[in-house]
Amino acid sequence: MAVFYQESRFDATASGHLRLHGIDLIDTCCNWGTPLLVFDGDRIRENFIRFRQAFEKNYQKTMVCFSIKTNSNLAICSLLEQIGAGAEICSELDLYAAIKAGFEPDRVVLDGPFKPEGLLRDAVDKGVALVNVESLSELERLNRIANELKRRQRVGLRVNLTKPGFFKGDPSSRFGFSIEEAFNVFQHVEKYGNLDVNGIMAHPYLGASEIFLPFIKRLHDKLKLQFEFVNFGGGFHSAANIEQIAKSLTDSVKKTLSWEPTIVLEPGSFIVNDAGIALLSVVQVKEVGGRKWVVVDGGVNVLPAPDEKRIPWVANRMTSTSKDVVSIVGPIPAPCDYISTEARVSEVHEGDIIAVSNSGAYTLGYSSQFLYPRPYAIMVTREKGVTKIREKESFEDVLRMDRVK
């Protein structure tokens, strides 16, 4: 059986239909059509609380900011805001979504390598908690904007933990300041009179204990800097051992630093990925080239971000013991459009429903209107049952911004 089917939130009806919190997911397809994105609201809540408690158990001064870019749906963001999450944003759209979902600006952290003037101005004007800058020109621009708005903005510097020359040409090396560049900037932070440069950031959290925290200690020892915010970014994904990671990271903070900064964490996929399920209809089954192909009505247009953790299951035949090896592909006429190659599933027929696990991260935001309008999204909870959280698009929605004259 599927990993997700073994969890208590899932079971099967007498006829073999996959159920989530008692809701027959095959019935939801009859009501809402396919493709259909289903989000388990209770799972989102549980994942966030588990993540926060893993860190707070060992370190109280913790700020957990959900990565809005991972899933900016307003219902999902609002749910997280209501249970105490902050928001990590990377664009004007992210900021707009965060405020609309109910996040107070003082619980919002702005990251990212591209921050146009309008975004910086809006962030400073609204009073976001922290802006993590990635270059000297951005630092100078932010200082000017804060002066013009007569505001004082809290700022962090993003440090790139990549060793010089180790990943020569690697695009990830473009982010933030190198360690030595950051050290030089921190020596002269007093020149930015409209900014409180009292934060420091690295992303992902990997390498924090070996490189990042010793660098922060060096800044304290050499420059007498005592940061208010130490931001470890994200990259936690769906780590099964989050409690172990949290203890190791917070133990390193307490061991390395002589003061207690607020640690900032920016999880995204860990919170929402395993809470998302894609339901897809089988429209064709055929054999070509010695392989059995299952064509479904949603592919890279619905699940564009590849994830090796996604597992397909025949949702209307969960109790079947017959097995088949198939390749599941989407409706887009391109070789890259596939869900899974050589998946071992129950025997598949046209009209069946395929459920794809781990479909909650980067699906709504990355999904496209290429050839097909984007589908409904719904949320399922024990308390409220099924709630629509995103409308299905029409052809008119897709072409609404076009002009012929």
C-alpha positions as CSV (number, residue, x, y, z in Angstrom):
1,M,0.0,0.0,0.0
2,A,1.0,3.6,-0.4
3,V,2.9,5.3,2.3
4,F,0.2,8.0,2.6
5,Y,-2.6,5.3,2.6
6,Q,-0.9,3.7,5.7
7,E,-1.5,6.9,7.6
8,S,-4.5,7.3,9.8
9,R,-5.8,10.2,7.9
10,F,-6.4,7.9,4.9
11,D,-8.5,4.8,4.5
12,A,-10.5,3.1,1.9
13,T,-14.2,2.5,1.4
14,A,-15.7,-1.0,1.0
15,S,-15.5,-0.4,-2.8
16,G,-11.8,0.5,-2.6
17,H,-12.1,4.3,-2.9
18,L,-9.3,6.3,-1.3
19,R,-10.7,8.5,1.6
20,L,-9.1,11.4,3.4
21,H,-10.6,12.3,6.8
22,G,-13.6,10.3,5.8
23,I,-14.1,12.1,2.5
24,D,-14.4,9.8,-0.5
25,L,-11.8,11.3,-3.0
26,I,-13.5,9.6,-5.9
27,D,-16.7,11.4,-5.1
28,T,-14.8,14.7,-5.0
29,C,-13.7,14.0,-8.6
30,C,-17.4,13.6,-9.5
31,N,-18.2,16.9,-7.9
32,W,-15.3,19.0,-9.0
33,G,-13.8,17.2,-12.0
34,T,-10.2,16.4,-12.7
35,P,-7.4,17.4,-12.6
36,L,-8.1,18.3,-9.0
37,L,-5.6,19.5,-6.3
38,V,-6.6,18.4,-2.8
39,F,-4.9,19.9,0.3
40,D,-5.2,18.3,3.7
41,G,-5.7,21.4,6.0
42,D,-5.2,19.3,9.1
43,R,-1.9,18.0,7.8
44,I,-0.6,21.5,7.1
45,R,-1.5,22.5,10.6
46,E,0.2,19.4,12.1
47,N,3.3,19.9,10.0
48,F,3.7,23.5,11.1
49,I,3.1,22.8,14.8
50,R,5.5,19.8,14.7
51,F,8.2,22.0,13.0
52,R,7.8,24.9,15.4
53,Q,7.8,22.6,18.5
54,A,10.9,20.8,17.3
55,F,12.8,24.0,17.6
56,E,11.0,25.7,20.5
57,K,11.5,22.6,22.7
58,N,15.2,23.3,22.8
59,Y,15.3,27.1,22.0
60,Q,12.4,29.5,22.8
61,K,13.5,32.5,20.8
62,T,12.3,31.0,17.5
63,M,10.5,32.7,14.6
64,V,9.1,30.3,11.9
65,C,8.2,32.0,8.7
66,F,6.3,30.0,6.0
67,S,7.9,30.4,2.6
68,I,5.0,32.0,0.7
69,K,6.5,31.1,-2.7
70,T,6.1,27.4,-1.9
71,N,2.3,27.8,-1.9
72,S,0.7,31.3,-1.9
73,N,-2.9,30.1,-1.9
74,L,-4.7,32.5,0.4
75,A,-6.6,29.9,2.4
76,I,-3.4,27.9,3.1
77,C,-1.5,31.1,4.1
78,S,-4.4,32.3,6.2
79,L,-4.5,28.9,8.0
80,L,-0.8,29.2,8.8
81,E,-1.1,32.8,10.0
82,Q,-3.9,31.9,12.4
83,I,-1.7,29.3,14.1
84,G,1.3,31.6,14.6
85,A,3.4,31.4,11.4
86,G,5.3,34.4,10.1
87,A,5.8,34.8,6.3
88,E,8.9,34.7,4.2
89,I,8.4,36.6,0.9
90,C,10.5,37.1,-2.3
91,S,8.4,39.5,-4.4
92,E,5.7,42.1,-4.6
93,L,3.2,39.4,-5.3
94,D,4.3,37.5,-2.2
95,L,4.0,40.6,-0.1
96,Y,0.5,41.3,-1.5
97,A,-0.5,37.7,-0.8
98,A,0.9,37.7,2.7
99,I,-0.9,40.9,3.7
100,K,-4.1,39.7,2.1
101,A,-3.9,36.5,4.0
102,G,-3.7,38.4,7.3
103,F,0.0,38.4,8.2
104,E,1.1,41.5,10.1
105,P,4.1,43.2,8.5
106,D,6.2,42.7,11.6
107,R,5.9,39.0,11.0
108,V,7.2,39.2,7.4
109,V,10.8,38.7,6.3
110,L,11.8,39.8,2.8
111,D,14.5,37.7,1.0
112,G,15.6,37.2,-2.6
113,P,18.2,38.3,-5.1
114,F,15.8,40.6,-7.1
115,K,14.2,43.3,-5.1
116,P,13.1,46.2,-7.3
117,E,12.7,49.7,-6.0
118,G,8.9,49.3,-5.7
119,L,9.2,46.2,-3.5
120,L,11.8,47.7,-1.2
121,R,9.7,50.9,-0.9
122,D,6.5,49.0,-0.1
123,A,8.3,46.7,2.4
124,V,9.9,49.6,4.3
125,D,6.6,51.6,4.2
126,K,4.6,48.7,5.6
127,G,7.3,48.0,8.2
128,V,8.4,44.4,7.5
129,A,10.3,42.7,10.3
130,L,13.5,42.2,8.3
131,V,15.0,42.7,4.8
132,N,17.8,40.3,4.0
133,V,20.0,42.1,1.4
134,E,22.3,40.4,-1.1
135,S,24.6,43.1,-2.5
136,L,26.1,46.5,-1.7
137,S,24.0,48.3,-4.2
138,E,20.9,46.9,-2.6
139,L,22.1,47.9,0.8
140,E,22.7,51.5,-0.5
141,R,19.3,51.6,-2.3
142,L,17.5,50.4,0.8
143,N,19.3,53.0,3.0
144,R,18.2,55.8,0.6
145,I,14.6,54.6,0.5
146,A,14.4,54.4,4.3
147,N,15.7,57.9,4.5
148,E,13.1,59.2,2.0
149,L,10.3,57.5,3.9
150,K,11.8,58.6,7.2
151,R,11.8,55.1,8.5
152,R,14.4,52.9,10.1
153,Q,14.5,49.5,8.6
154,R,16.0,46.3,10.2
155,V,18.3,44.5,7.8
156,G,20.2,41.3,7.6
157,L,23.0,40.3,5.2
158,R,22.7,37.0,3.4
159,V,26.0,35.1,3.5
160,N,26.8,32.5,0.8
161,L,28.4,29.4,2.5
162,T,29.8,28.1,-0.8
163,K,33.6,27.8,-0.6
164,P,35.3,30.1,-3.2
165,G,36.1,28.2,-6.4
166,F,34.6,25.0,-5.1
167,F,31.5,25.3,-7.3
168,K,32.9,27.6,-10.0
169,G,30.2,28.6,-12.3
170,D,27.4,27.1,-10.1
171,P,24.4,29.4,-10.4
172,S,23.8,29.0,-6.7
173,S,27.0,30.9,-5.9
174,R,25.4,34.1,-7.1
175,F,23.3,34.5,-3.9
176,G,24.3,36.9,-1.1
177,F,27.8,37.9,0.0
178,S,30.8,35.7,0.3
179,I,32.0,35.3,3.8
180,E,34.9,37.8,3.4
181,E,32.7,40.3,1.5
182,A,30.2,40.1,4.3
183,F,33.0,40.7,6.9
184,N,34.1,43.8,5.1
185,V,30.5,45.2,4.9
186,F,29.9,44.5,8.6
187,Q,33.0,46.6,9.4
188,H,31.3,49.7,7.9
189,V,27.6,49.2,8.7
190,E,27.5,52.5,10.6
191,K,27.6,54.4,7.3
192,Y,24.0,53.2,6.6
193,G,22.4,55.6,9.0
194,N,18.8,54.6,8.2
195,L,19.3,50.9,8.7
196,D,19.7,48.6,11.7
197,V,22.0,46.0,10.3
198,N,21.2,43.5,13.1
199,G,20.6,40.3,11.2
200,I,22.5,37.7,9.3
201,M,21.2,34.9,7.0
202,A,22.3,31.8,5.2
203,H,20.2,29.4,3.0
204,P,19.9,26.5,3.1
205,Y,20.5,25.7,6.7
206,L,23.0,22.9,5.8
207,G,26.5,23.9,6.8
208,A,25.3,26.2,9.5
209,S,27.1,24.5,12.4
210,E,30.4,24.1,10.5
211,I,30.6,27.5,8.7
212,F,27.8,29.9,9.4
213,L,27.8,30.0,13.2
214,P,31.6,30.1,13.5
215,F,31.6,33.1,11.2
216,I,29.0,34.8,13.4
217,K,31.2,34.2,16.4
218,R,34.1,35.7,14.5
219,L,32.1,38.8,13.8
220,H,31.2,39.0,17.5
221,D,34.8,38.5,18.6
222,K,36.4,40.8,16.1
223,L,33.8,43.5,15.5
224,K,31.7,43.2,18.7
225,L,28.6,42.5,16.6
226,Q,25.7,40.8,18.5
227,F,23.0,40.0,16.0
228,E,19.3,40.2,17.0
229,F,18.3,37.8,14.2
230,V,20.2,34.7,12.9
231,N,18.3,33.3,9.9
232,F,18.9,29.7,8.8
233,G,16.6,29.9,5.8
234,G,14.9,26.8,4.6
235,G,15.8,23.6,2.8
236,F,14.2,21.3,5.3
237,H,11.9,19.7,2.7
238,S,10.0,16.8,4.2
239,A,12.8,15.7,6.6
240,A,11.5,12.8,8.7
241,N,14.1,13.6,11.4
242,I,13.2,17.3,11.9
243,E,13.4,16.9,15.7
244,Q,17.0,15.7,15.4
245,I,17.9,18.5,12.9
246,A,16.3,21.1,15.2
247,K,18.2,19.8,18.3
248,S,21.5,19.7,16.5
249,L,21.0,23.2,15.1
250,T,19.9,24.8,18.3
251,D,22.6,23.0,20.3
252,S,25.1,24.5,17.9
253,V,23.7,28.0,18.5
254,K,23.9,27.7,22.3
255,K,27.4,26.2,22.1
256,T,28.9,28.7,19.6
257,L,27.3,32.0,20.6
258,S,27.5,33.7,24.0
259,W,24.1,35.4,23.6
260,E,20.6,34.2,22.5
261,P,19.5,35.8,19.2
262,T,16.1,35.1,17.7
263,I,16.6,32.3,15.2
264,V,14.5,32.6,12.0
265,L,13.5,29.6,10.0
266,E,11.8,29.6,6.6
267,P,10.3,26.2,5.9
268,G,8.1,25.7,2.8
269,S,7.9,22.1,1.4
270,F,8.1,20.6,4.9
271,I,4.8,22.3,5.7
272,V,2.8,21.8,2.6
273,N,4.3,19.2,0.3
274,D,2.9,15.9,1.8
275,A,-0.4,17.7,2.5
276,G,-1.1,18.0,-1.3
277,I,-2.6,15.2,-3.5
278,A,-3.3,15.5,-7.2
279,L,-6.2,13.5,-8.6
280,L,-6.0,12.8,-12.3
281,S,-8.4,10.8,-14.6
282,V,-7.0,8.0,-16.8
283,V,-8.1,8.9,-20.4
284,Q,-6.2,6.3,-22.3
285,V,-4.2,3.1,-21.7
286,K,-2.1,1.7,-24.5
287,E,1.0,-0.4,-25.2
288,V,3.8,1.1,-27.3
289,G,7.4,-0.1,-27.5
290,G,6.9,-2.9,-25.0
291,R,5.7,-0.5,-22.4
292,K,2.3,0.2,-21.0
293,W,1.4,3.8,-21.1
294,V,-1.3,5.4,-19.0
295,V,-2.4,8.9,-20.2
296,V,-4.0,11.1,-17.6
297,D,-5.6,14.6,-17.9
298,G,-3.0,16.5,-15.9
299,G,0.8,16.5,-16.2
300,V,3.5,19.2,-16.0
301,N,0.8,21.8,-16.4
302,V,-0.5,20.8,-13.0
303,L,2.6,19.2,-11.4
304,P,5.4,21.2,-13.0
305,A,8.0,20.9,-10.2
306,P,9.6,17.5,-10.3
307,D,9.6,15.5,-7.0
308,E,11.0,12.0,-6.7
309,K,8.9,11.5,-3.6
310,R,5.6,11.6,-5.6
311,I,3.9,8.2,-5.6
312,P,1.0,7.4,-7.9
313,W,-1.9,5.1,-6.8
314,V,-5.1,4.0,-8.4
315,A,-7.4,5.8,-6.0
316,N,-10.6,3.9,-7.0
317,R,-8.9,0.5,-6.6
318,M,-6.9,0.9,-3.3
319,T,-7.8,-2.6,-2.0
320,S,-6.9,-4.4,-5.3
321,T,-4.2,-7.0,-5.1
322,S,-3.5,-7.1,-8.9
323,K,-0.4,-5.2,-9.9
324,D,0.8,-3.7,-13.1
325,V,3.9,-1.7,-14.2
326,V,3.0,1.4,-16.1
327,S,4.4,4.7,-17.2
328,I,2.0,7.5,-16.4
329,V,2.1,10.5,-18.7
330,G,0.2,13.8,-19.0
331,P,-1.8,15.4,-21.8
332,I,1.0,17.8,-23.0
333,P,2.5,16.8,-26.3
334,A,6.1,17.0,-25.1
335,P,8.5,14.2,-23.9
336,C,9.0,16.0,-20.5
337,D,5.3,15.5,-19.6
338,Y,5.2,12.5,-17.3
339,I,4.1,11.7,-13.8
340,S,6.1,8.5,-13.2
341,T,8.0,6.0,-15.3
342,E,7.5,2.3,-14.6
343,A,5.4,2.8,-11.6
344,R,4.0,-0.4,-9.9
345,V,0.3,0.2,-9.3
346,S,-3.0,-1.7,-9.3
347,E,-4.2,-2.7,-12.8
348,V,-5.2,0.5,-14.6
349,H,-8.2,1.0,-16.9
350,E,-9.6,4.0,-18.7
351,G,-11.8,6.0,-16.4
352,D,-9.8,5.2,-13.2
353,I,-8.5,8.0,-11.0
354,I,-4.8,8.3,-10.2
355,A,-3.8,9.9,-6.9
356,V,-0.4,11.4,-6.8
357,S,1.1,12.1,-3.3
358,N,3.5,14.9,-2.3
359,S,1.9,17.4,-4.6
360,G,1.5,20.4,-2.2
361,A,4.7,22.4,-2.9
362,Y,5.3,24.6,-5.9
363,T,2.3,23.2,-7.7
364,L,-0.2,26.0,-7.7
365,G,2.4,28.7,-8.2
366,Y,4.3,26.9,-10.9
367,S,1.2,25.5,-12.7
368,S,0.6,26.8,-16.2
369,Q,-2.2,27.6,-18.6
370,F,-0.4,25.9,-21.5
371,L,-3.2,24.2,-23.5
372,Y,-5.5,23.8,-20.5
373,P,-7.0,26.2,-17.9
374,R,-5.8,25.5,-14.3
375,P,-8.1,23.3,-12.2
376,Y,-10.0,23.7,-8.9
377,A,-8.1,23.3,-5.6
378,I,-10.0,22.2,-2.5
379,M,-9.0,21.8,1.2
380,V,-10.2,18.9,3.3
381,T,-10.3,19.0,7.1
382,R,-11.9,16.8,9.7
383,E,-13.9,19.7,11.0
384,K,-15.2,21.4,7.8
385,G,-15.0,18.6,5.3
386,V,-14.4,19.9,1.8
387,T,-13.8,23.7,1.1
388,K,-13.1,25.2,-2.3
389,I,-9.9,27.3,-2.1
390,R,-9.3,28.0,-5.7
391,E,-11.7,28.4,-8.6
392,K,-11.2,26.5,-11.8
393,E,-10.2,28.8,-14.7
394,S,-12.3,29.2,-17.8
395,F,-11.0,29.8,-21.3
396,E,-12.0,33.4,-20.8
397,D,-9.8,33.6,-17.7
398,V,-6.8,32.3,-19.8
399,L,-7.3,34.9,-22.5
400,R,-8.6,37.7,-20.4
401,M,-5.5,39.9,-20.7
402,D,-5.1,39.5,-24.4
403,R,-6.0,42.3,-26.9
404,V,-6.7,42.0,-30.6
405,K,-7.1,45.7,-31.2
